[in-house]
Amino acid sequence: MQALDPVELARLTLKDAVKDVITFRGELTIVLDPARIVEAAQFFRDTEGLEYIFLSDITGIDYYPRSPRFAVNYHLYSMLYNRRLRLKVYLDDEKPEAPSVTSIYPAADWEEREAYDMFGIVFTGHPALRRILMPQEWEGYPQRKDYPLGYEPVQFTFNYDAVMRTKPHPQE
């Protein structure tokens, strides 16, 4: 079977779920309605001529202060046709939520947990959505752009005394 055009087929089959198509530096991104991401994932995996059977990565994105603030990228790969495709969904600013694609791509399990842990993106229908990198009692989402940095200042000769006053020292 010959490789088919994923954009043309998506527009014919998924119709209004396709919000935009972006080609940048040879990379193809199809922007979708987040409510239909599971349907789209199954379509791209199971359609003969496309067969994007490998989910290589899921990434969360925070566009703060822009709106919509959050997005999720699904990076798919067709081993049969040696080509890549990115599916992208934009999410609500106040309650970032998308359906889980673990029923289509079981590898999405840990990837979705990471996006939840780092950005607070909730994947509805996920079999075990909980923190994966941070402790369970951790408050907040460290990869959000409005998360406090909490860094330690770098010590130089001009600020040596100020830095030393803030460092913890053992009790004598």
C-alpha angles and dihedrals in degrees: 000000000000122000113262130213107266094202095052093046093046092052091048096045107028093033110172093019088076106084101171144347120219127188115187126166091342095309119122121214125183113197111212141186103265092223089063101044093109092052090047093048091052091047093053092044099046105033113106109238093032107048100165091178099160124073102199099177148350118208131188119215132198113202094181125194091023122084129260083045102191135048137172124214121204112198112206130185131197107211091186094057099024096232138124134223132187120209114197132191127186117217138206116277097226100037111022105199137156134169115263117251094201090111089061100032112024089193088070089077098087095029092057090046089054092051088049093048097047102033106018093242108158117216107203114218093023110150096226112006107181138121116297106176106024126057114271092246093053114125120218135007115279099206095056111109093232094053112118112254100216094192128165115244116247113249118237132164093262095054101031096118095047093050093045091054091058097045118098114246128195117259112254 
